[in-house]
C-alpha cells in the first residue's frame, strides 16, 4: 500500500489529474494514492496505513461569501485532516487554498489584501525556517510558483513562520512537527504550471489578455526548490 496520500480539492478533472502527476514526480515516490474530496467525503479510517498526506490547490477560497454545501463539506474534511497532522498522527503538507483552511482552524484571519498573480516568486526563509528539516536546506531564498487571491493576515496562533516575502508575508508555516502549510504551489515544473494556467485563464489569477506573455514568463522561470521541499517532506516522514 502507498504510504503517501494525495488529497484532491480541484473541481476540474484534467487539472486535478495533472496536479496528481506533478505531486508524484516531485515527491519522488513511485505510487502516491489519491483521495478526491469532491467525489467522496472523509470516512473514518480513510487514512489508515498512510504516513503522510499532501493537499493540492483549488479555485475555492476560504473568504468566498457564498459557499456551496460541497465546499463547506470539503473545508470541514480538510480541517479534520489538518487536526490529525497537528496532533502528529500523520504528516501533512497543505498548499494553496488549504493554508487558509488551516489558518482559520487555528483561530487566525484570512484576508484578501495580499494576493499574488500567476508567476514565479522569490520567498525567504525565516530564522525558524533555516533550521527546519524541510525548508532549511532550500534557504535563504527560493523561487516558487504562486497564484492566489487570499492569504493569512498573520501567522496564526500556535504556528511557526517558515517563509515570507514582501507581497504576501505568510508564505509557509509549521504547526508542531508534522503539519506544514504553504501559500505557494511546490509541486509543478514550469511546464506543469504553464499548462495549468489554461484551465484558469478567465478566473482572475492573471489578465487573460496577457496569457501568452504570462505563460512565457512562467516557462522561462527557474523553479526547482518547490519539488525539493516535497522530496524532503517525504524523506523525513515517509
C-alpha positions in Angstrom: 0.0 0.0 0.0 1.3 3.5 -0.8 2.4 5.5 2.3 1.5 8.9 0.9 -1.9 10.1 0.0 -2.6 13.0 -2.4 -5.8 14.9 -1.4 -7.5 16.5 -4.3 -9.7 19.6 -4.0 -9.9 20.7 -7.6 -13.2 20.5 -9.4 -11.5 20.5 -12.8 -10.8 16.8 -13.5 -8.0 17.3 -16.1 -6.3 19.9 -13.9 -6.6 17.6 -10.9 -5.1 14.6 -12.8 -2.2 16.8 -13.9 -1.6 18.0 -10.4 -1.6 14.5 -9.1 1.1 13.6 -11.6 3.1 16.7 -10.6 3.0 15.6 -6.9 4.0 12.1 -7.7 7.0 13.3 -9.7 8.0 16.0 -7.2 7.8 13.6 -4.2 10.0 11.1 -5.8 7.6 8.3 -4.8 6.6 5.7 -7.4 3.0 5.5 -6.2 1.0 8.2 -4.4 -2.6 7.2 -3.7 -5.5 9.7 -4.2 -8.4 10.9 -2.2 -10.8 13.2 -4.2 -12.7 15.2 -1.6 -15.1 16.4 -4.3 -16.1 12.9 -5.0 -16.1 11.3 -1.6 -16.2 12.6 2.0 -13.5 11.7 4.5 -14.7 8.5 6.0 -13.5 7.1 9.4 -10.3 5.1 9.0 -9.6 6.5 5.5 -6.1 7.4 6.5 -5.3 4.1 8.0 -1.9 2.8 6.6 -0.7 6.2 5.4 2.2 8.1 6.9 1.7 11.4 5.1 -0.8 13.4 3.0 -0.2 16.3 0.5 -3.1 18.6 -0.3 -3.3 20.2 -3.7 -4.7 23.6 -4.8 -8.2 24.7 -5.6 -10.1 27.7 -7.0 -12.1 27.7 -3.7 -11.4 30.5 -1.3 -11.9 30.5 2.5 -13.2 34.1 2.1 -15.8 33.2 -0.5 -19.0 35.0 0.6 -21.4 32.3 -0.6 -20.2 28.6 -0.3 -21.9 25.6 -1.7 -22.7 22.6 0.6 -19.9 20.8 -1.2 -17.3 23.5 -0.5 -18.4 23.6 3.1 -18.0 19.8 3.5 -14.6 19.9 1.7 -13.4 22.6 4.2 -14.7 20.5 7.1 -12.8 17.4 5.9 -9.6 19.4 5.4 -9.9 20.7 9.0 -10.2 17.1 10.2 -7.1 16.2 8.2 -5.2 19.2 9.5 -6.2 18.4 13.0 -4.7 14.9 12.8 -1.5 16.3 11.3 -1.3 19.0 14.0 -1.6 16.2 16.6 1.3 14.3 15.0 -0.9 11.3 14.0 0.1 11.8 10.3 2.4 14.2 8.4 0.7 16.8 6.3 1.7 19.3 3.6 -1.2 21.7 2.9 -0.9 24.0 -0.1 -2.7 27.0 -1.7 -6.3 27.2 -0.6 -5.9 24.7 2.2 -3.4 27.0 4.1 -6.5 29.3 4.6 -8.5 26.4 6.0 -5.7 25.6 8.5 -5.2 29.3 9.4 -8.9 29.7 10.2 -8.9 26.4 12.1 -6.1 27.8 14.3 -8.0 31.0 15.0 -6.1 33.1 12.5 -7.6 35.5 10.0 -7.6 35.1 6.2 -7.9 38.2 4.1 -7.7 39.4 0.5 -5.1 42.1 0.8 -2.1 40.0 -0.2 -2.9 38.3 -3.5 -0.2 37.1 -5.9 -0.8 36.6 -9.6 0.3 33.5 -11.5 4.1 33.9 -11.5 7.4 32.7 -10.2 8.1 34.4 -6.9 11.1 34.6 -4.6 10.4 33.8 -0.9 12.8 34.0 2.0 13.1 31.5 4.9 12.9 32.9 8.4 15.2 32.0 11.2 13.0 29.2 12.2 12.7 28.1 8.6 16.5 28.0 8.3 16.6 25.3 11.0 13.6 23.4 9.7 14.4 19.9 8.2 12.1 20.5 5.2 12.7 24.2 4.5 16.2 24.8 5.8 18.2 23.3 3.0 16.4 25.5 0.5 17.1 28.8 2.1 17.8 31.6 2.5 15.8 32.3 -0.7 13.9 30.1 -3.1 11.8 30.7 -6.2 8.3 29.1 -6.3 5.1 29.4 -8.2 2.2 31.4 -6.7 -1.4 32.2 -7.8 -3.8 33.1 -5.1 -6.5 35.7 -4.2 -6.3 35.4 -0.4 -3.8 34.8 2.3 -3.2 34.6 6.1 -3.2 38.1 7.6 -0.6 37.0 10.1 0.9 33.8 11.3 -1.9 32.1 13.2 -1.7 31.1 16.9 0.4 28.1 17.6 2.2 28.2 14.2 5.8 28.9 13.4 6.5 31.0 10.3 9.0 29.3 7.9 8.9 31.5 4.8 7.9 35.0 3.8 8.1 37.7 1.2 7.2 41.4 0.9 4.0 40.9 -1.1 2.5 38.0 1.0 4.2 37.8 4.4 2.8 34.4 5.4 4.2 32.1 2.7 4.7 28.9 4.8 4.3 27.8 8.4 4.6 24.7 10.5 2.3 23.5 13.3 4.0 21.2 15.8 6.4 18.9 13.9 4.1 17.2 11.4 1.9 19.8 9.8 3.3 22.1 7.0 1.4 24.7 5.1 2.4 26.7 2.0 0.6 29.5 0.3 2.5 28.7 -2.9 2.5 25.6 -5.2 5.5 23.5 -4.5 4.8 20.6 -7.0 4.7 22.0 -10.6 7.5 22.3 -13.0 7.4 25.4 -15.3 5.7 23.3 -17.9 3.2 21.9 -15.4 2.3 25.4 -14.2 2.0 26.8 -17.7 -0.3 24.0 -18.7 -2.4 24.6 -15.5 -2.9 28.2 -16.5 -5.1 27.1 -19.4 -7.8 25.8 -17.0 -7.9 29.1 -15.1 -7.5 31.6 -18.0 -10.6 33.7 -17.1 -10.8 33.1 -13.3 -8.8 36.2 -12.1 -5.3 34.8 -11.5 -3.9 36.9 -14.3 -5.1 39.2 -17.1 -6.4 36.8 -19.8 -5.4 39.3 -22.5 -1.8 38.8 -21.3 -2.0 35.0 -21.3 0.8 34.4 -23.8 3.1 36.9 -22.0 2.5 35.4 -18.5 2.8 31.8 -19.8 6.1 32.7 -21.5 7.4 34.1 -18.2 6.4 31.0 -16.4 8.1 28.7 -18.9 11.3 30.7 -18.7 11.4 30.6 -14.9 14.0 28.6 -13.0 11.9 26.8 -10.3 13.3 23.7 -8.6 13.1 24.1 -4.9 9.4 23.5 -4.5 9.9 19.9 -5.6 13.0 19.7 -3.3 10.7 20.7 -0.3 8.3 17.9 -1.1 11.1 15.4 -1.6 12.5 16.3 1.9 9.0 16.1 3.4 8.7 12.6 2.0 12.2 11.6 3.1 11.5 13.0 6.6 8.1 11.4 7.3 7.7 8.5 4.9 
